[in-house]
Amino acid sequence: GGGAFESFARAVWPVWTNFFDSIFGAVMYFATLTEVPILQGLIDAGMGKGPALALLLAGPAISLPSMLVIRSIMGTEKTLVFISLVVIMSTISGIAYGSFF
C-alpha cells in the first residue's frame, strides 16, 4: 500500500534529512570533540549515517562565528556562495554515504 505518495516520500526523504542536517550543522556551534558524542547519541536514537555525516561535515566548515568572520573578510555575496557550497556538498556527501552504508 501507500501508492505514489509513499514512493515519492521514500525518494525525497533522504535529500531533506541530509539538507536539514547540513543546515543544522552549519549554524550549531559545538567544539569538534563534543560533536562526536552528540552524533553518537543521535545515531543511537535512530539518526541515519548519511545525515550524521552531513551534519559532521558542515559543522566545522561553517559555524555562526566563522560565518561572521568570513563575511567581514570576503563580503556578503562571497560568504553566501561559500555557505551554499558547503551545505550543498555536505548534503550530497551525506546522500552518497547513506546510500552505500
C-alpha positions as CSV (number, residue, x, y, z in Angstrom):
1,G,0.0,0.0,0.0
2,G,0.8,3.7,0.1
3,G,0.9,4.2,-3.7
4,A,2.6,7.1,-5.4
5,F,3.0,9.3,-2.3
6,E,4.9,6.6,-0.4
7,S,7.2,6.1,-3.4
8,F,7.8,9.8,-3.6
9,A,8.4,10.2,0.1
10,R,10.9,7.4,0.1
11,A,12.8,9.0,-2.8
12,V,12.8,12.6,-1.4
13,W,13.2,11.9,2.3
14,P,17.0,11.3,2.3
15,V,17.5,14.6,0.4
16,W,15.6,16.6,3.0
17,T,17.1,14.9,6.0
18,N,20.6,15.4,4.7
19,F,19.9,19.0,3.7
20,F,18.3,19.8,7.1
21,D,21.3,18.3,9.0
22,S,23.7,20.3,6.8
23,I,21.9,23.5,7.7
24,F,21.8,22.5,11.4
25,G,25.5,21.6,11.4
26,A,26.2,25.0,9.8
27,V,24.5,27.1,12.5
28,M,25.3,25.0,15.6
29,Y,28.4,25.8,17.5
30,F,30.0,22.8,19.1
31,A,33.6,22.0,19.6
32,T,34.8,19.1,17.4
33,L,35.4,17.0,20.5
34,T,31.8,17.4,21.6
35,E,30.3,16.7,18.1
36,V,31.3,13.1,18.1
37,P,29.5,12.1,21.4
38,I,26.5,14.2,20.4
39,L,26.3,12.4,17.0
40,Q,26.8,9.0,18.6
41,G,23.8,9.8,20.8
42,L,21.8,10.8,17.7
43,I,22.8,7.7,15.8
44,D,21.9,5.5,18.8
45,A,18.5,7.3,18.8
46,G,17.9,6.3,15.1
47,M,19.6,9.0,13.0
48,G,20.9,7.7,9.7
49,K,24.6,7.6,9.0
50,G,24.2,9.8,5.9
51,P,22.6,12.7,7.7
52,A,25.1,12.3,10.6
53,L,27.9,12.7,8.1
54,A,26.2,15.7,6.5
55,L,26.0,17.3,10.0
56,L,29.6,16.4,10.8
57,L,30.9,17.9,7.6
58,A,29.0,21.1,7.7
59,G,29.7,21.9,11.4
60,P,33.4,22.5,11.3
61,A,33.3,24.1,7.9
62,I,30.9,26.9,8.8
63,S,29.7,27.8,12.2
64,L,27.9,31.0,13.0
65,P,31.1,32.7,14.4
66,S,33.1,31.7,11.3
67,M,30.4,32.9,9.0
68,L,30.7,36.4,10.6
69,V,34.4,36.4,10.2
70,I,34.3,35.2,6.6
71,R,31.7,37.9,5.9
72,S,33.9,40.6,7.3
73,I,36.8,39.5,5.2
74,M,35.2,38.4,1.9
75,G,31.9,40.3,1.8
76,T,28.3,39.1,2.0
77,E,28.0,37.8,-1.6
78,K,31.1,35.5,-1.4
79,T,30.1,34.4,2.1
80,L,26.7,33.3,0.9
81,V,28.3,31.4,-2.0
82,F,30.7,29.7,0.4
83,I,27.9,28.7,2.8
84,S,25.7,27.5,-0.1
85,L,28.5,25.3,-1.4
86,V,29.3,23.8,2.0
87,V,25.6,23.0,2.6
88,I,25.2,21.5,-0.9
89,M,28.4,19.5,-0.8
90,S,27.7,18.1,2.7
91,T,24.2,17.2,1.6
92,I,25.4,15.4,-1.5
93,S,28.1,13.6,0.6
94,G,25.5,12.6,3.2
95,I,23.2,11.2,0.5
96,A,26.0,9.3,-1.2
97,Y,27.3,7.9,2.1
98,G,23.8,7.0,3.3
99,S,23.0,5.1,0.1
100,F,26.1,2.9,0.5
101,F,26.2,2.4,4.2
